[in-house]
Amino acid sequence: MDPDAPVLERRAQYDRDGYLVVRGVLDAGTMSSVNDHVDGLLARHPDRRGEDLGHDLVAGDQFWVDLVADARLLDLASEFVGSDLALFASHYICKPAGSGRPVLWHQDAGYWPLEPMEVVTLWLAVDPSTRENGCLRVVPGSHRHGVHPRRTRTDTESVFGDESDVSIDEDSVIDLELEPGDVEIHHPALLHSSGANRSAHRRCGLTIRYIPTSTRILTDRPPYPSAFHLRGEPGVNEYQPWPVG
Ligand SMILES: O=C(O)CCC(=O)C(=O)O
């Protein structure tokens, strides 16, 4: 068998559909430590909703930085954005049981200060992610139709408070049910969302946004709070120091 076949298949699916799922990327032991990390963050930040454990918390958090630098994740990211890699942002979206908010339909590229918009998201499932607790939902191929403007939504609670100004054909939507350690990978222009958590179980996932180090993070005050050089040449950005201890 051609040893590169899975890599080529993953790349072909990403180019065609704008997303793919890779099962069992991180092992149960690692995921147990990730789970402890989430519990620690929730305990240290009782002022925040679980959906809001965002990129401003990454600098200084050695476990978080070591996790996004895990070679299994970097090897996957490099299939899509090349081998010189940096972290742009990372965010746990932990929807509490019974009250977790939805993420409305959006495209990441509509939000980010990146030039060019070369970036890939790896979404690591921390908890089982199901239709009932608000799994990721995607519109395959939607990354090939440009970036839509955004509209504010004040009529419903949601994680970001706005959405892409576009109508979604529900028949084209795919629900991505994942197990802890599975990774969903998506393109910055993919239309995606997730529902409210009305189940009795938490739904936690970690978004990790990897850029090639040739992508510039546009910021008045570098380094960007969650910019870390992870592999290869450092490229065009300034970076946060690696946390110690
Ligand atoms: O975790 C979620 O529900 C949404 C994640 C998301 O929007 C993203 O990864 O860009």
Ligand as a Chemical Component Dictionary entry (heavy atoms), coordinates in Angstrom:
data_LIG
# 
_chem_comp.id                   LIG 
_chem_comp.type                 NON-POLYMER 
_chem_comp.pdbx_formal_charge   0 
_chem_comp.three_letter_code    LIG 
# 
loop_
_chem_comp_atom.comp_id 
_chem_comp_atom.atom_id 
_chem_comp_atom.alt_atom_id 
_chem_comp_atom.type_symbol 
_chem_comp_atom.charge 
_chem_comp_atom.model_Cartn_x 
_chem_comp_atom.model_Cartn_y 
_chem_comp_atom.model_Cartn_z 
_chem_comp_atom.pdbx_ordinal 
LIG O1 O1 O 0 -16.995 24.389 19.352 1  
LIG C1 C1 C 0 -17.932 24.836 18.708 2  
LIG O2 O2 O 0 -19.095 24.564 18.988 3  
LIG C2 C2 C 0 -17.711 25.750 17.530 4  
LIG C3 C3 C 0 -16.288 25.768 17.063 5  
LIG C4 C4 C 0 -16.030 26.749 15.977 6  
LIG O3 O3 O 0 -16.837 27.532 15.611 7  
LIG C5 C5 C 0 -14.717 26.729 15.354 8  
LIG O4 O4 O 0 -13.915 25.823 15.609 9  
LIG O5 O5 O 0 -14.426 27.622 14.555 10 
# 
loop_
_chem_comp_bond.comp_id 
_chem_comp_bond.atom_id_1 
_chem_comp_bond.atom_id_2 
_chem_comp_bond.value_order 
_chem_comp_bond.pdbx_ordinal 
LIG O1 C1 DOUB 1 
LIG C1 O2 SING 2 
LIG C1 C2 SING 3 
LIG C2 C3 SING 4 
LIG C3 C4 SING 5 
LIG C4 O3 DOUB 6 
LIG C4 C5 SING 7 
LIG C5 O4 DOUB 8 
LIG C5 O5 SING 9 
# 
